[in-house]
Amino acid sequence: MFANARILRFAALWLACALMARPAFAQGDIDVNTISRLADIVRWGGVITSIFVIAGAWALLRLLGRFVAAFGTEFSSRRLTLHKISTIGQFVVYVATTAIVLLLSFRFDETTLAVIGGTVAVAVGFAMKDLVASFIAGVIVMLDRPFQVGDRVMFGGEYGDITAIGLRSVRMQTLDDNTVTIPNSKFLSDVTSSGNYGALDMQVVMDFHIAADQDIERARDILNEAVLSSRFVFLSKPVVILINQWVTDHLVGVRLRVKAYVLDTRFEKAFESDVNLRALRAFQNEGIATPAGSFGVSRQSA
């Protein structure tokens, strides 16, 4: 261990001398004493220990992720709670690992702080300003909580489930099974829409259009029955059907907007398909036509 430390220190001093031998650095761009001090403040034995600390933290995060995935599938009603615990746990592991690695790898005294403040801090500040900004934004997102892990969110034209909130970025799984990574700093200035905000159930809005001369009350009853008979509906919250007339240059029709809750955000599209299928079949059997004279439906999710 001590032999490796001497070798690493000698290599650092050799590199400093080699750099000073070049004309560009001979003009005072880099001070050999500064690099020598940097070599002195590093705990080379602690650096090796830090590698094992980082490996242990990585293994702990993997274990935590597998635990949440397994129990979230087994106990679906606690899935979002487990995701929240996982997010807080990841945050604690990241911060604790960073602090331990810094304390093990460096000797912090007045000289160390002066060297870092005079040289390294400036260079690292320019190189990592975006990373630091995302880190601060991540802390704000964790405290302000505009959304939570497991929420179905609309942001920047992307729509999907928040799967992870990290120190640098947020990961979203879209309904097309794409993983989208968004820097935390983006959430400080843009608008985010959360459909369920920590709850399993979520409101789904579906629009149906029929011709103005059709049986509107019968169409409303059909839609109400189609929603209530779906196996994906959350019956603890009310089903609302709003009716209004719309007019264009060539058509006059009636819009029936259905607002109902799906019992789990994962079944949003299955719920929409189920209600649409039941409603379209019933409209066809009852002879209820759309303004265009054919059977159809447009829908909107919220």
Backbone hydrogen bonds, N-H to C=O, Kabsch-Sander energy under -0.5 kcal/mol:
donor,donor_aa,acceptor,acceptor_aa,energy
5,A,1,M,-1.9
6,R,2,F,-2.2
7,I,3,A,-2.2
8,L,4,N,-2.5
9,R,5,A,-2.3
10,F,6,R,-2.6
11,A,7,I,-2.3
12,A,8,L,-2.1
13,L,9,R,-2.2
14,W,10,F,-2.5
15,L,11,A,-2.3
16,A,12,A,-1.9
17,C,13,L,-2.1
18,A,14,W,-2.3
19,L,15,L,-2.2
20,M,16,A,-2.1
21,A,17,C,-1.2
22,R,19,L,-1.2
25,F,22,R,-0.5
26,A,22,R,-1.4
27,Q,23,P,-0.7
28,G,25,F,-1.7
30,I,25,F,-0.7
32,V,30,I,-0.5
35,I,31,D,-1.7
36,S,32,V,-2.2
37,R,33,N,-2.2
38,L,34,T,-2.2
39,A,35,I,-2.1
40,D,36,S,-1.6
41,I,37,R,-2.1
42,V,38,L,-0.7
43,R,105,S,-3.1
44,W,42,V,-1.1
47,V,43,R,-2.0
48,I,44,W,-1.4
49,T,45,G,-1.9
50,S,46,G,-2.6
51,I,47,V,-1.4
52,F,48,I,-1.2
53,V,49,T,-1.9
54,I,50,S,-2.8
55,A,51,I,-2.2
56,G,52,F,-2.4
57,A,53,V,-2.4
58,W,54,I,-2.5
59,A,55,A,-2.3
60,L,56,G,-2.3
61,L,57,A,-2.4
62,R,58,W,-2.2
63,L,59,A,-2.4
64,L,60,L,-2.4
65,G,61,L,-2.5
66,R,62,R,-2.3
67,F,63,L,-2.2
68,V,64,L,-2.3
69,A,65,G,-2.3
70,A,66,R,-2.4
71,F,67,F,-2.6
72,G,68,V,-2.4
73,T,69,A,-1.3
74,E,70,A,-1.7
75,F,71,F,-3.0
76,S,74,E,-0.6
78,R,75,F,-1.5
79,R,76,S,-1.3
82,L,78,R,-2.5
83,H,79,R,-1.9
84,K,80,L,-2.1
85,I,81,T,-2.2
86,S,82,L,-2.4
87,T,83,H,-2.2
88,I,84,K,-2.3
89,G,85,I,-2.6
90,Q,86,S,-2.6
91,F,87,T,-2.2
92,V,88,I,-2.3
93,V,89,G,-2.4
94,Y,90,Q,-2.6
95,V,91,F,-2.3
96,A,92,V,-2.7
97,T,93,V,-2.6
98,T,94,Y,-2.2
99,A,95,V,-2.3
100,I,96,A,-2.6
101,V,97,T,-2.6
102,L,98,T,-2.1
103,L,99,A,-2.3
104,L,100,I,-2.4
105,S,101,V,-2.1
106,F,102,L,-1.6
107,R,41,I,-2.5
108,F,106,F,-0.7
109,D,107,R,-0.8
113,L,109,D,-2.5
114,A,110,E,-2.1
115,V,111,T,-2.6
116,I,112,T,-2.8
117,G,113,L,-2.6
118,G,114,A,-1.9
119,T,115,V,-2.1
120,V,115,V,-0.8
121,A,116,I,-3.4
123,A,119,T,-1.7
124,V,120,V,-3.1
125,G,121,A,-2.3
126,F,122,V,-2.0
127,A,123,A,-2.0
128,M,124,V,-2.4
132,V,128,M,-2.8
133,A,129,K,-2.3
134,S,130,D,-2.3
135,F,131,L,-2.2
136,I,132,V,-2.6
137,A,133,A,-2.3
138,G,134,S,-2.4
139,V,135,F,-2.0
140,I,136,I,-2.1
141,V,137,A,-2.7
142,M,138,G,-2.2
143,L,139,V,-1.9
144,D,140,I,-3.6
145,R,141,V,-2.0
150,G,162,I,-2.8
151,D,148,Q,-2.2
153,V,151,D,-0.7
153,V,160,G,-3.2
154,M,193,S,-2.9
155,F,153,V,-0.5
155,F,158,E,-2.7
158,E,155,F,-2.3
160,G,153,V,-2.1
161,D,173,Q,-2.5
162,I,151,D,-2.4
163,T,161,D,-0.6
163,T,171,R,-2.4
164,A,171,R,-1.3
166,G,164,A,-0.5
166,G,169,S,-2.6
170,V,182,I,-2.9
171,R,164,A,-2.4
172,M,180,V,-2.9
173,Q,161,D,-3.1
174,T,172,M,-0.7
174,T,178,N,-2.9
175,L,159,Y,-1.2
177,D,174,T,-1.8
180,V,172,M,-3.4
180,V,178,N,-0.7
182,I,170,V,-2.9
182,I,180,V,-0.5
184,N,168,R,-2.1
186,K,183,P,-1.5
187,F,184,N,-1.4
188,L,185,S,-1.0
189,S,186,K,-0.9
190,D,186,K,-1.6
193,S,154,M,-2.3
194,S,192,T,-0.5
195,G,152,R,-3.3
195,G,193,S,-0.5
199,A,196,N,-1.1
202,M,262,V,-1.4
203,Q,195,G,-0.6
204,V,260,A,-3.7
206,M,258,V,-2.4
207,D,298,S,-0.6
208,F,256,L,-2.1
210,I,254,V,-2.5
211,A,289,A,-2.6
212,A,252,V,-1.0
214,Q,211,A,-1.5
216,I,214,Q,-1.2
219,A,215,D,-2.0
220,R,216,I,-2.4
221,D,217,E,-2.2
222,I,218,R,-2.2
223,L,219,A,-2.2
224,N,220,R,-2.4
225,E,221,D,-2.3
226,A,222,I,-2.5
227,V,223,L,-2.0
228,L,224,N,-2.4
229,S,225,E,-1.8
230,S,227,V,-1.5
233,V,230,S,-1.0
234,F,261,Y,-3.4
235,L,233,V,-0.9
237,K,234,F,-1.2
240,V,238,P,-0.5
240,V,259,K,-2.7
242,L,257,R,-2.8
244,N,255,R,-1.9
246,W,253,G,-2.4
248,T,251,L,-2.9
253,G,246,W,-2.5
254,V,210,I,-2.8
255,R,244,N,-3.2
256,L,208,F,-3.4
256,L,254,V,-0.5
257,R,242,L,-3.1
257,R,255,R,-0.6
258,V,206,M,-3.3
258,V,256,L,-0.6
259,K,240,V,-3.3
260,A,204,V,-2.1
260,A,258,V,-0.5
262,V,202,M,-2.7
263,L,232,F,-2.6
265,T,200,L,-1.3
267,F,264,D,-2.1
268,E,265,T,-1.6
271,F,267,F,-2.7
272,E,268,E,-2.2
273,S,269,K,-2.5
274,D,270,A,-2.3
275,V,271,F,-2.4
276,N,272,E,-2.7
277,L,273,S,-2.5
278,R,274,D,-2.0
279,A,275,V,-2.7
280,L,276,N,-2.9
281,R,277,L,-2.0
282,A,278,R,-2.1
283,F,279,A,-2.9
284,Q,280,L,-2.2
285,N,281,R,-2.1
286,E,282,A,-2.2
287,G,283,F,-0.8
287,G,284,Q,-0.5
288,I,283,F,-2.4
289,A,287,G,-0.6
290,T,294,S,-0.7
293,G,290,T,-1.8
298,S,207,D,-1.0
300,Q,205,V,-1.0
